[in-house]
Amino acid sequence: MVQLRDDLIELLDEEAAHRGISRSALIREALEEHLAAAARSAVGRQIVAGYERIPQSEPDAWGDPDGFSDVGGKELLQRLDHEEAEAGFQPW
């Protein structure tokens, strides 16, 4: 049970009639869309927080071949960088 102002109920009923659905279906749809948008926004904030903790400009073990102690892995990354450069791809 939810209490709504009369003007909001009128707008809901008009929209529901226009779309051929019930008021309840329209309210459910609006709530689902709102909650999904809130979840997407939360994920976006988490991504931003991650980049603030570890800025993209700071190399990590995957992006800095010199940080590897494995010579084979280092050589592989260097070859891949060279292949991508020859193919015209820009570095990250």
N, C-alpha and C positions, 0 to 999 in steps of 0.2 A: 504494500500500500504506500503510495506516494502522494503528497499534497502538492498541487500545482495551482498557479494563479489562473483565473478564468481566461485571461487574454492568451496565455500560453496554451491552454487546452484548445482554444479556438484555432490557434495557428497549427497545432498538432493535427487536429481534425481536418483542417483544410489540406494540409500536406498529405496526410494519410489517404484522404479521398482522392486527391489528385493522382497519387501513385497506385491507388487500388489496393491498399493494404490496411490492416487494422491499426488503431492508435498504439496498441501494445507492441505490434511488430515494428512500428516506426521508432518507438522508444527503445526497444531492444537493439535495433540497428544503430541508432545514435549512440547508445552506451557502448556497444561493441567497437564502433569506430573511434570513439573518444578514448577508450581503454587501450586499444591497439596503438593509437597515436602516442599515448603516454608511455607505453612500453618501448616504442621506437625511439622516443625522446630520451628515455632512460639509457638505452643502449648507446645512443649518440654521446650522452654525457660520460658514460663509462669509457668510450673510445677516446674522447678528448682528455679525460683524466689520465688514461694510459700514456698518451703522447706527452702530457705535461710531466708525468713521472719520468719517462724515458723519451726525451725528444728525438725526433727522427734523424736529426743531424748527427747524433752520436752513434758511431758504428757499434754494432753488437757482434757476437760470435758468428752470425750468419752473413753479415754484410761486410766484414773486415777480414780478408784472406790472411793478413799478417797476424791476426789473432789466433789462427789455427796452429796447433803444434804438429798436426798431421801433414806431412809434406805432400802426400798424394792428394789429399783433399784440397790443399792450397793450389796445387798445379791444376786440378780439375776446375776450380773456380776461375782461375786465370784464363784457362782455355775457353771456358764458357763466356767470360767477359769479352775475350777477343772475337769469338764467333758472333756474339750479339752485336758488337761494334761493326764488324764487317757486313752484317746483315742490315745495318742502318738503324739499329735500335739505340735509343738514348739510355745512358745509365740511370739507375734509380736516383 
